[in-house]
């Protein structure tokens, strides 16, 4: 395992990439409505990245064919944008990654399409809450397992399934760096967290089973029982008082 610690200059560069990611999310969120296609959302992301002088972290990665991932309803991660039209009551997880000046920013968010069910809204609220508990646990001196423990213990109290086979990762000059960041674990296990370690933290919770399967496209991961899934992710720098979110909208970019 090779873990890279970033200095403040590198973290600021990652924050700039993170702002482009946040802007893409802002524009995509405004566009989400019944009748829009997932390909339309991909176009919005492409235009936003181009305007900022950034490129997608995902396009061409191991052959992935789009600029963002769009995962609808029971789709957890890695959904491919296409002709699918969003419908009233759907939920959609949008994962955006950007490379700017050689550094990556990566963030996913799950949005409701029009009026969604109470159960879906609760799932979104719980998954977002789990993310911020995990960010708080990304404190120098903690063990890596503290992050997954924060997600798992909260999710179980809420009665949510915690996707086991996918999780977060180190990030920096590469989209995927060491270490893997699971969404479950013990707080006394794993590598010691150090200030300057940059991580993509990404809880994935479901209304049902934790089991998954991959569709024939070789990318889209869905819940095995067809239950709804939500995915929230921020790029974070470990710090002495918790994680510093690098993909939060800090200031207007291009707008």
N, C-alpha and C positions, 0 to 999 in steps of 0.2 A: 504494500500500500504506500503510495506517494502522496502526501498531503502538502499543499502549498499554502503558505501564509502570505497574505497580501499586505503591502504597505498602504499608507493613506492615499498616495497618488493613484495606485491601482484601484482602491476602493472607490475613489471619486470617479474614475473612468467607468467602473461598473455601474455606478449610480447614474451616470449620463446615459448609458445603455438602458438602464432600468427606467429612466424617464421616457425614453422612446417607447418601451414596452407599455408603460402606463398610459401614454397618449393613445397608442393603438387600442388599448382596452376601452378608453373613454369614448373613442369614435365608434368602436364596435358596439358598445353598450347602447349608444344612442340610436343605432340602426336596427337593433334587434326588435322584431315585431312579427306577428303572423304574416306569412306570405313571402318573407325574404328567404333567399337560399343561403346555404352555408358557403357556397362559392362566392356569393356577394360579400360575405364577411371576410373571406380570404382576400378579395380584391381591396377592401378597405385597409386591411393590414399591409398588403403589398405597397399600396400608395403611401401610407404613413411612413413605412420604413424607407422607401425611396426618397421621400421628401426630407427625411432626417439624415440621409447619407448612410443609412444602416442597411444591413442585409439580414435575412431570416436565419435564425439558428437551425431551423428545421428543414428548409427546402434542400432536398438532395441528401439529407443525413441518412445514411444507409438506404438511400433510394426513396425516402419519403417525398411524395409528389406535390406538397403544398407548403404555403408560408406559415400556416397556423394549424393547430389541431382543433377540430370541432366535434364534440362528443355529446350526443343528444339522449336524454332520458336514461336508459339502462346502459349506455355507453360510458365507460369510466375514463379512458384516456386513448389518445392516438387516433381519434376519428378523423377521416379524410374529408375535407370540404368537397362538395359536389352539387348536384342538382336538387338535393333534398330541400324541401320548403319547410320552414318552421311553422308550427301550428299553435294556436291558443292553448295554453296549459303545459306546453313543453318546458323542459329545462335544458339548457345547453352550457356545457363547459367549454370555454375557449382558452387555449393555451398559446401564449405568444412568447417567442424568443427572438432577441435581436442581438446582432454583433455590431458594435460601434468602436472604432479605434482599437480593434483586436480583442475586445472584452465582451462577454455575454451578459445579458439580463434575461430573466426567465420568470414568467408569472402566469398563473392560470386562475380563472374566476368562473363561477357558475352563475348563470343569469336565468331568471324566469322570462317566459315569453307570454306577454299579456297577463291575464289572471291565472295564477297557479293554485294548486290545491294547498290546503293547510299543511298536510304531511310533507309536501315538497318544500314549502317555505320553511318548515321546521328543520328539514334536512340541510337546507342551505345555511340557515342560521347556525346550526350546530357545527357544520364543517368549517365555516369561517371562524367560529369561536375556537375550535380546536387548533386552527392555524395560529391564532394569536397566542394561545397558551404555549404552543411549541416554539414560537418566536421568543417568548419570554424565557423559555428554558434554554435557549441558545446563549448561555452565559459562560464566559470564561471561567474555568475551574470545574464546571459540570462535566459529566461524561456524556458521550454521544447518546447513550441510551435514555438520558433524561428527556430528549426531544420526543422520541417515540413513546415513552412512558406518558408524557403529558397528553399526547393525542389519544392513546389507547384508553387511559383511565377515564378521560372525559367522555369519549365516544361510548364506552361500555355503560357508563352511568346514564347516558341518554338513550340507550337501547339501539345504538347504531352498529352496523357491521363495519369492520375495519379491513380494507383490502390489504391482503398479506403480501402478495407477490410483486408489488410495485411500491416505490417510495421516492424520496428525494435523493439529492446527490450534491457533491461538491461542484463548484462552478467557478469559472474565471476566464482564462484564455481558451479553455475548452468548455463546451457545454456540459459534459459529464466528466467530472474529476472525482477522485477519492475525497471523502468516504461516501459509501452508500448510506442514506439516512432513512431507516425504516420507520414505519408509523406504529411500532409497538416495541416494547423492550423494558429493560430494568434500568433505573437511574444510576446504578453503580457499575454498569457495564459499558464497554466501548472506549474508544480513544478519548483522551482528555481534550476538551474544547479550549482553544486558545484564541485570544483576540487577533483579528485579522483573517481567521478562517472564514471563507465565504461558502454559503450553502444555499441550495434551493430546497426549501422545506415545503412539503406538499401533501397534506392529509387527503385521503380519498375514502369517503364514508358512503354507506349504502343503507337503504331502508330494509334490507333483507340479508341475503347470503354474503359471506366474505369470499366465496369461490368465484372464479372468473374463467372465461374462455375467450379465445381470439377468433374473430370472424375470418371468412375466406380471403379477405383482402390482405391478410397477413399483418395487419396493423391494429385494427379497431378491437379494443378489449372491452368486453361487456360483462355484466353480472350474470352468473350462471342461472339464476332463478328469474331473471328479467326485472328485478327490482330497480328502482331509481338509484342513481349514484351522483355524488357531487365531488368536485375536485377544486381545492383552493391552494394557491401556491404563491409564495414571495421569495425573491432572492434576498438573502440576509447576510450581514457581516456579524460574526460573533463579537460581543463586546463585554465589558466588565459588569454591565447592568442589563443584560439581555441582548437580543439581536437587534441590529440596526437594519431596518427595511430599506433596501436599495431600489425596489420597484414601486414604491409609493409615489404618487404624483407630487412633485415638489414645487414646480413652477411651470407656467405656460411654456410649451415647446411648440414653435411654429404656429401658435394660435394666439 
